[in-house]
Amino acid sequence: MPGNFKLRYLPVAQADLISIFDYIAKDSPNRALAFIEKLDKRIGSLEQQPLLGRIPRHQKLREFGYRVLIVESYLVFYIIRNKEIEVHRVVHGSRSLDYLI
């Protein structure tokens, strides 16, 4: 399935990235910017390799067609639809996933 896919962030995923930036920026704005750039680059790699993320263990997430890309301690939940990657959420791995379902 390699190829050129279009990447689209849902508004809630965009809000997640802003929250992550704000949280890290409290200690270090430079580190926050560097981490968001790292996240963006890694997520951007899905355009060429959409199956880079793994299928989640949680049954409901699998049923909905989610894949999850791990970037350090953050989980990027996305769905592949035709030639588009929809990024649904970007959350810290320590958070409960029940609210995603």
DSSP file (Angstrom, degrees, kcal/mol; ACC not computed):
  #  RESIDUE AA STRUCTURE BP1 BP2  ACC     N-H-->O    O-->H-N    N-H-->O    O-->H-N    TCO  KAPPA ALPHA  PHI   PSI    X-CA   Y-CA   Z-CA
    1    1 A M              0   0    0      0, 0.0     0, 0.0     0, 0.0     0, 0.0   0.000 360.0 360.0 360.0  15.8    0.0    0.0    0.0
    2    2 A P        +     0   0    0      0, 0.0     2,-0.3     0, 0.0    47,-0.2  -0.308 360.0  93.3 -64.6 154.8    2.9    2.4   -0.4
    3    3 A G  S    S-     0   0    0     45,-1.1     2,-0.9    44,-0.1    80,-0.0  -0.954  79.5 -39.7 153.7-170.2    2.2    5.5   -2.4
    4    4 A N        +     0   0    0     -2,-0.3     2,-0.3    45,-0.1    44,-0.2  -0.790  57.6 174.6 -93.5 108.1    1.1    9.1   -2.1
    5    5 A F        -     0   0    0     42,-1.9     2,-0.4    -2,-0.9    79,-0.2  -0.795  30.9-119.5-107.7 152.8   -1.6    9.5    0.4
    6    6 A K  E     -a   84   0A   0     77,-2.8    79,-3.5    -2,-0.3     2,-0.5  -0.782  24.6-141.7 -92.3 136.3   -3.1   12.8    1.5
    7    7 A L  E     +a   85   0A   0     -2,-0.4     2,-0.4    77,-0.2    79,-0.2  -0.848  21.5 178.4-101.8 130.6   -2.8   13.6    5.2
    8    8 A R  E     -a   86   0A   0     77,-2.9    79,-3.0    -2,-0.5     2,-0.5  -0.987  16.5-151.4-136.7 126.6   -5.7   15.3    7.0
    9    9 A Y  E     -a   87   0A   0     -2,-0.4    79,-0.2    77,-0.2    77,-0.1  -0.825  18.6-133.3 -93.2 127.8   -5.9   16.2   10.7
   10   10 A L    >>  -     0   0    0     77,-2.7     4,-2.0    -2,-0.5     3,-0.8  -0.461  30.9-106.8 -69.8 154.5   -9.3   16.2   12.3
   11   11 A P  H 3> S+     0   0    0      0, 0.0     4,-2.3     0, 0.0     5,-0.2   0.856 120.9  55.1 -53.6 -37.8   -9.9   19.4   14.4
   12   12 A V  H 3> S+     0   0    0      1,-0.2     4,-1.9     2,-0.2    78,-0.2   0.857 106.9  50.6 -66.2 -33.3   -9.6   17.4   17.7
   13   13 A A  H <> S+     0   0    0     -3,-0.8     4,-2.1    74,-0.3    -1,-0.2   0.883 108.9  51.5 -69.4 -38.7   -6.2   16.1   16.6
   14   14 A Q  H  X S+     0   0    0     -4,-2.0     4,-1.9     1,-0.2    -2,-0.2   0.912 109.9  49.7 -61.9 -41.8   -5.1   19.7   15.8
   15   15 A A  H  X S+     0   0    0     -4,-2.3     4,-2.4     1,-0.2    -2,-0.2   0.874 107.0  55.7 -64.2 -37.3   -6.3   20.6   19.3
   16   16 A D  H  X S+     0   0    0     -4,-1.9     4,-2.5     1,-0.2    -2,-0.2   0.930 107.2  49.2 -59.2 -45.4   -4.3   17.7   20.8
   17   17 A L  H  X S+     0   0    0     -4,-2.1     4,-2.5     1,-0.2    -2,-0.2   0.888 110.4  50.1 -63.6 -39.3   -1.1   19.0   19.1
   18   18 A I  H  X S+     0   0    0     -4,-1.9     4,-2.9     2,-0.2    -1,-0.2   0.915 111.2  49.2 -64.2 -42.4   -1.7   22.5   20.5
   19   19 A S  H  X S+     0   0    0     -4,-2.4     4,-2.4     2,-0.2    -2,-0.2   0.899 110.9  49.7 -63.6 -41.1   -2.3   21.1   24.0
   20   20 A I  H  X S+     0   0    0     -4,-2.5     4,-2.4     2,-0.2     5,-0.3   0.936 112.3  47.8 -62.7 -46.2    0.9   19.0   23.7
   21   21 A F  H  X S+     0   0    0     -4,-2.5     4,-2.8     1,-0.2    -2,-0.2   0.949 112.6  48.6 -59.0 -49.6    2.9   22.1   22.6
   22   22 A D  H  X S+     0   0    0     -4,-2.9     4,-0.9     1,-0.2    -1,-0.2   0.889 111.4  50.2 -59.4 -41.0    1.4   24.2   25.4
   23   23 A Y  H >< S+     0   0    0     -4,-2.4     3,-0.6     1,-0.2     4,-0.4   0.938 116.0  39.9 -65.1 -47.6    2.2   21.6   28.1
   24   24 A I  H >X S+     0   0    0     -4,-2.4     4,-2.2     1,-0.2     3,-1.3   0.863 108.5  62.9 -70.1 -34.6    5.8   21.2   27.0
   25   25 A A  H 3< S+     0   0    0     -4,-2.8    -1,-0.2    -5,-0.3    -2,-0.2   0.704  85.4  74.6 -66.4 -19.8    6.3   24.9   26.4
   26   26 A K  T << S+     0   0    0     -4,-0.9    -1,-0.3    -3,-0.6    -2,-0.2   0.880 112.9  25.8 -58.4 -35.8    5.6   25.6   30.1
   27   27 A D  T <4 S+     0   0    0     -3,-1.3    -2,-0.2    -4,-0.4    -1,-0.2   0.828 144.0   1.1 -93.6 -39.3    9.1   24.2   30.7
   28   28 A S     X  -     0   0    0     -4,-2.2     4,-2.5     1,-0.1    -1,-0.2  -0.761  48.5-167.7-157.6 102.4   10.8   24.9   27.4
   29   29 A P  H  > S+     0   0    0      0, 0.0     4,-2.4     0, 0.0     5,-0.2   0.869  96.0  53.1 -57.9 -36.6    9.3   26.6   24.4
   30   30 A N  H  > S+     0   0    0      2,-0.2     4,-2.3     1,-0.2     5,-0.2   0.918 109.9  46.5 -66.4 -42.5   12.3   25.5   22.2
   31   31 A R  H  > S+     0   0    0      2,-0.2     4,-2.5     1,-0.2    -1,-0.2   0.889 111.0  53.5 -66.1 -37.8   11.8   21.8   23.3
   32   32 A A  H  X S+     0   0    0     -4,-2.5     4,-2.4     2,-0.2    -2,-0.2   0.933 110.6  46.3 -61.2 -46.2    8.1   22.1   22.6
   33   33 A L  H  X S+     0   0    0     -4,-2.4     4,-2.2     1,-0.2    -2,-0.2   0.915 112.7  50.0 -63.1 -43.3    8.7   23.4   19.1
   34   34 A A  H  X S+     0   0    0     -4,-2.3     4,-2.0     1,-0.2    -1,-0.2   0.893 111.8  48.3 -63.6 -39.3   11.3   20.7   18.4
   35   35 A F  H  X S+     0   0    0     -4,-2.5     4,-2.8     2,-0.2    -2,-0.2   0.913 110.4  50.0 -70.1 -40.7    9.0   17.9   19.6
   36   36 A I  H  X S+     0   0    0     -4,-2.4     4,-2.8     1,-0.2    -1,-0.2   0.896 110.8  50.8 -63.5 -38.6    6.0   19.2   17.6
   37   37 A E  H  X S+     0   0    0     -4,-2.2     4,-2.3     2,-0.2    -1,-0.2   0.898 110.3  49.5 -63.8 -39.7    8.3   19.3   14.5
   38   38 A K  H  X S+     0   0    0     -4,-2.0     4,-2.5     2,-0.2    -2,-0.2   0.932 112.3  47.6 -63.5 -45.9    9.4   15.7   15.3
   39   39 A L  H  X S+     0   0    0     -4,-2.8     4,-3.0     1,-0.2     5,-0.3   0.930 112.2  49.9 -58.6 -46.7    5.7   14.6   15.6
   40   40 A D  H  X S+     0   0    0     -4,-2.8     4,-2.5     1,-0.2    -1,-0.2   0.892 111.4  48.2 -61.8 -41.1    4.8   16.3   12.4
   41   41 A K  H  X S+     0   0    0     -4,-2.3     4,-1.1     2,-0.2    -1,-0.2   0.928 114.1  46.0 -65.6 -44.6    7.7   14.7   10.5
   42   42 A R  H  < S+     0   0    0     -4,-2.5     3,-0.4     2,-0.2     4,-0.3   0.917 115.2  46.1 -66.2 -43.5    6.8   11.2   11.8
   43   43 A I  H >< S+     0   0    0     -4,-3.0     3,-1.9     1,-0.2     4,-0.3   0.898 108.1  58.5 -64.8 -39.6    3.1   11.7   11.1
   44   44 A G  H >< S+     0   0    0     -4,-2.5     3,-1.7     1,-0.3     4,-0.4   0.774  91.1  70.0 -59.9 -27.0    4.0   13.0    7.7
   45   45 A S  G >X S+     0   0    0     -4,-1.1     4,-2.0    -3,-0.4     3,-0.9   0.691  81.9  74.9 -66.2 -16.4    5.8    9.8    6.9
   46   46 A L  G <4 S+     0   0    0     -3,-1.9    -1,-0.3    -4,-0.3    -2,-0.2   0.766  80.4  71.0 -65.4 -24.4    2.4    8.1    6.8
   47   47 A E  G <4 S+     0   0    0     -3,-1.7   -42,-1.9    -4,-0.3    -1,-0.2   0.844 112.8  27.2 -60.9 -32.5    1.8    9.8    3.4
   48   48 A Q  T <4 S+     0   0    0     -3,-0.9   -45,-1.1    -4,-0.4    -2,-0.2   0.720 136.4  30.3 -98.4 -27.4    4.4    7.4    1.9
   49   49 A Q    ><  +     0   0    0     -4,-2.0     3,-1.9   -47,-0.2     4,-0.2  -0.632  63.5 169.6-133.1  74.6    4.0    4.5    4.3
   50   50 A P  T 3  S+     0   0    0      0, 0.0     3,-0.5     0, 0.0    -1,-0.1   0.713  77.9  57.5 -64.3 -20.6    0.4    4.4    5.6
   51   51 A L  T 3  S+     0   0    0      1,-0.2     4,-0.1    -5,-0.1    -5,-0.1   0.255  73.1 106.7 -92.8  13.5    0.8    1.0    7.3
   52   52 A L    <   +     0   0    0     -3,-1.9    -1,-0.2    -6,-0.1     2,-0.1   0.872  68.4  69.8 -58.9 -39.4    3.7    2.3    9.4
   53   53 A G  S    S-     0   0    0     -3,-0.5    16,-0.3    -4,-0.2     2,-0.2  -0.366  86.6-119.8 -76.7 160.9    1.5    2.3   12.5
   54   54 A R  B     -B   68   0A   0     14,-2.4    14,-3.0    -2,-0.1    -1,-0.1  -0.538  26.6 -96.9 -98.4 166.5    0.3   -0.9   14.0
   55   55 A I        -     0   0    0     12,-0.2    12,-0.2    -2,-0.2     7,-0.1  -0.702  50.1-114.7 -78.8 129.0   -3.2   -2.3   14.6
   56   56 A P        -     0   0    0      0, 0.0    -1,-0.1     0, 0.0     6,-0.1  -0.213   8.3-131.9 -66.3 156.6   -4.2   -1.5   18.2
   57   57 A R  S    S+     0   0    0      4,-0.1     2,-0.2     5,-0.0    -2,-0.0   0.819  80.5  98.0 -74.4 -32.7   -4.8   -4.2   20.8
   58   58 A H  S  > S-     0   0    0      1,-0.1     4,-2.1     2,-0.1     5,-0.2  -0.411  72.1-142.1 -65.3 124.3   -8.1   -2.7   21.9
   59   59 A Q  H  > S+     0   0    0      1,-0.2     4,-2.5    -2,-0.2     5,-0.2   0.884  97.0  51.0 -56.4 -46.6  -10.9   -4.6   20.1
   60   60 A K  H  > S+     0   0    0      1,-0.2     4,-1.8     2,-0.2    -1,-0.2   0.897 109.4  51.0 -62.6 -40.3  -13.2   -1.5   19.6
   61   61 A L  H  4>S+     0   0    0      1,-0.2     5,-2.3     2,-0.2     4,-0.4   0.901 110.9  49.1 -64.0 -39.8  -10.3    0.5   18.1
   62   62 A R  H ><5S+     0   0    0     -4,-2.1     3,-1.5     1,-0.2    -2,-0.2   0.923 108.3  53.8 -63.0 -43.7   -9.6   -2.4   15.7
   63   63 A E  H 3<5S+     0   0    0     -4,-2.5    -1,-0.2     1,-0.3    -2,-0.2   0.852 106.3  52.2 -61.1 -34.8  -13.3   -2.7   14.7
   64   64 A F  T 3<5S-     0   0    0     -4,-1.8    -1,-0.3    -5,-0.2    -2,-0.2   0.521 119.5-111.6 -80.2  -4.3  -13.3    1.0   13.8
   65   65 A G  T < 5 +     0   0    0     -3,-1.5    15,-0.5    -4,-0.4    -3,-0.2   0.656  59.9 160.0  87.1  16.5  -10.3    0.5   11.6
   66   66 A Y  E   < - C   0  79A   0     -5,-2.3     2,-0.3    13,-0.1    -1,-0.2  -0.345  22.9-166.9 -71.6 152.0   -7.8    2.5   13.6
   67   67 A R  E     - C   0  78A   0     11,-2.5    11,-2.4   -12,-0.2     2,-0.4  -0.910  12.8-142.9-125.1 158.5   -4.1    2.2   13.4
   68   68 A V  E     -BC  54  77A   0    -14,-3.0   -14,-2.4    -2,-0.3     2,-0.5  -0.988   7.8-162.2-131.9 130.2   -1.7    3.7   15.9
   69   69 A L  E     - C   0  76A   0      7,-2.5     7,-2.8    -2,-0.4     2,-0.5  -0.929  16.3-144.3-107.3 128.2    1.7    5.3   15.3
   70   70 A I  E     + C   0  75A   0     -2,-0.5     2,-0.5     5,-0.2     5,-0.2  -0.832  18.9 178.4 -99.1 126.1    3.9    5.5   18.4
   71   71 A V  E >   - C   0  74A   0      3,-2.6     3,-2.3    -2,-0.5     2,-0.3  -0.921  66.5 -58.5-127.8 104.1    6.1    8.6   18.7
   72   72 A E  T 3  S-     0   0    0     -2,-0.5     0, 0.0     1,-0.3     0, 0.0  -0.455 121.1 -19.2  54.4-118.4    8.1    8.5   21.9
   73   73 A S  T 3  S+     0   0    0     -2,-0.3    20,-3.6    -3,-0.1     2,-0.3   0.223 120.3  95.7-101.7  16.5    5.4    8.4   24.6
   74   74 A Y  E <   -CD  71  92A   0     -3,-2.3    -3,-2.6    18,-0.3     2,-0.5  -0.822  61.4-146.1-108.9 147.8    2.6    9.7   22.3
   75   75 A L  E     -CD  70  91A   0     16,-3.6    16,-2.4    -2,-0.3     2,-0.7  -0.946   5.7-158.8-113.2 126.9    0.0    7.6   20.4
   76   76 A V  E     -CD  69  90A   0     -7,-2.8    -7,-2.5    -2,-0.5     2,-0.5  -0.924   9.8-159.4-107.3 112.5   -1.2    8.9   17.0
   77   77 A F  E     +CD  68  89A   0     12,-2.5    11,-2.7    -2,-0.7    12,-1.4  -0.808  22.7 159.8 -96.0 128.1   -4.6    7.3   16.1
   78   78 A Y  E     -CD  67  87A   0    -11,-2.4   -11,-2.5    -2,-0.5     2,-0.4  -0.954  29.7-144.0-145.1 162.4   -5.4    7.4   12.4
   79   79 A I  E     -CD  66  86A   0      7,-2.0     7,-2.9    -2,-0.3     2,-0.6  -0.979  16.3-135.7-127.7 140.4   -7.6    5.7    9.8
   80   80 A I  E     + D   0  85A   0    -15,-0.5     2,-0.5    -2,-0.4     5,-0.2  -0.873  24.4 178.7 -96.6 121.3   -6.8    5.0    6.2
   81   81 A R  E >   - D   0  84A   0      3,-3.1     3,-2.1    -2,-0.6     2,-0.2  -0.951  60.1 -59.4-126.1 110.3   -9.7    5.9    3.9
   82   82 A N  T 3  S-     0   0    0     -2,-0.5   -77,-0.0     1,-0.3     0, 0.0  -0.381 121.9 -17.2  53.8-116.2   -9.0    5.3    0.2
   83   83 A K  T 3  S+     0   0    0     -2,-0.2   -77,-2.8    -3,-0.1     2,-0.4  -0.034 122.1  92.3-107.4  30.0   -5.9    7.5   -0.5
   84   84 A E  E <   -aD   6  81A   0     -3,-2.1    -3,-3.1   -79,-0.2     2,-0.6  -0.975  59.9-150.9-128.6 139.4   -6.3    9.7    2.6
   85   85 A I  E     -aD   7  80A   0    -79,-3.5   -77,-2.9    -2,-0.4     2,-0.7  -0.943  14.9-160.1-104.4 118.2   -4.9    9.3    6.1
   86   86 A E  E     -aD   8  79A   0     -7,-2.9    -7,-2.0    -2,-0.6     2,-0.7  -0.893   5.2-152.8-101.6 114.1   -7.2   10.8    8.8
   87   87 A V  E     +aD   9  78A   0    -79,-3.0   -77,-2.7    -2,-0.7   -74,-0.3  -0.781  19.7 173.8 -86.6 116.6   -5.4   11.7   12.0
   88   88 A H  E     -     0   0A   0    -11,-2.7     2,-0.3    -2,-0.7   -10,-0.2   0.869  57.0  -0.1 -94.3 -42.6   -8.0   11.4   14.7
   89   89 A R  E     - D   0  77A   0    -12,-1.4   -12,-2.5   -76,-0.1     2,-0.4  -0.991  43.2-161.2-149.1 153.4   -6.2   11.9   18.0
   90   90 A V  E     + D   0  76A   0     -2,-0.3     2,-0.3   -14,-0.2   -14,-0.2  -0.921  34.8 161.7-133.6 107.4   -2.7   12.4   19.3
   91   91 A V  E     - D   0  75A   0    -16,-2.4   -16,-3.6    -2,-0.4     2,-0.2  -0.893  44.1 -98.2-131.7 155.6   -2.5   11.5   23.0
   92   92 A H  E >   - D   0  74A   0     -2,-0.3     3,-1.8   -18,-0.2   -18,-0.3  -0.493  35.2-124.5 -70.1 141.2    0.0   10.6   25.7
   93   93 A G  T 3  S+     0   0    0    -20,-3.6    -1,-0.1     1,-0.3   -19,-0.1   0.666 106.4  63.5 -63.4 -18.1    0.3    6.9   26.1
   94   94 A S  T 3  S+     0   0    0    -21,-0.3    -1,-0.3     2,-0.1     2,-0.1   0.611  84.1  97.9 -83.0 -10.9   -0.4    7.1   29.9
   95   95 A R  S <  S-     0   0    0     -3,-1.8     2,-0.2     1,-0.1    -4,-0.1  -0.423  85.8-100.9 -78.0 152.6   -3.9    8.4   29.3
   96   96 A S        -     0   0    0      1,-0.1     3,-0.4    -2,-0.1    -1,-0.1  -0.506  22.7-153.8 -70.5 137.5   -7.0    6.1   29.3
   97   97 A L  S >> S+     0   0    0     -2,-0.2     3,-1.6     1,-0.2     4,-0.7   0.505  74.7  93.7 -90.6  -4.7   -8.1    5.2   25.8
   98   98 A D  G >4 S+     0   0    0      1,-0.3     3,-0.8     2,-0.2    -1,-0.2   0.833  79.7  57.5 -58.7 -33.6  -11.7    4.6   26.9
   99   99 A Y  G 34 S+     0   0    0     -3,-0.4    -1,-0.3     1,-0.2    -2,-0.1   0.692  99.5  60.7 -72.9 -15.8  -12.7    8.2   26.0
  100  100 A L  G <4        0   0    0     -3,-1.6    -1,-0.2     1,-0.2    -2,-0.2   0.745 360.0 360.0 -77.1 -23.4  -11.6    7.6   22.5
  101  101 A I    <<        0   0    0     -3,-0.8    -1,-0.2    -4,-0.7    -2,-0.2   0.446 360.0 360.0 -90.0 360.0  -14.0    4.8   21.9
